[in-house]
Amino acid sequence: MTDTEKKSKTGKPKRPLFLGFLCVIGFTYTSLFSLLFLLGMLYSTGISGILNEYLQLYDLSRLNFFLFSIAGFIIFFSAFIGILLMWKVQKLGFYIYTISAITFLILELVIAGFYLPDILVHALLILLFLIAFPFGKKRRARLTEKKLINQ
């Protein structure tokens, strides 16, 4: 008995195509931002010095920039974990991603103020994941039946 036969007998629902497409976009987006914030943590001294020199309006100490980088990394890495769970068609992934996106928007509003493009991007991604994710039991059952019939 192969692995695919075992998986089909467990009755796990097949991932919808649109959800898979959104997950690939989400993987790319969250992994790049996680990497960006990780690099921000590692090079916080140099980056905060450059920002202080060119952005005179903001008082960015090394500690503030380091803490912002840690918070950003944790938020985007948890969003990545949420998308990974959505890839496996688990509801918990949607909730983790949504909480992470809302937390990032709140953090950004507190630190930098209102920035419409970020709000639109995160709200749109949450809405698209909400549309694409099979939440209802009937919808999940239909996906499971289709997977069992196709194999």
URGI-V904488 format. One record per run of one state. SS is the DSSP state (A for helix, B for strand, O for the rest). FROM is the first residue (numbers start at 1). TO is the last residue. Records with the same first field share a line. If there is no record, write none. Layout:
SS->FROM-TO ; FROM-TO
//
This chain:
O->1-2 ; 11-16 ; 43-43 ; 55-61 ; 88-90 ; 112-115 ; 133-136 ; 151-151
A->3-10 ; 17-42 ; 44-54 ; 62-87 ; 91-111 ; 116-132 ; 137-150
//
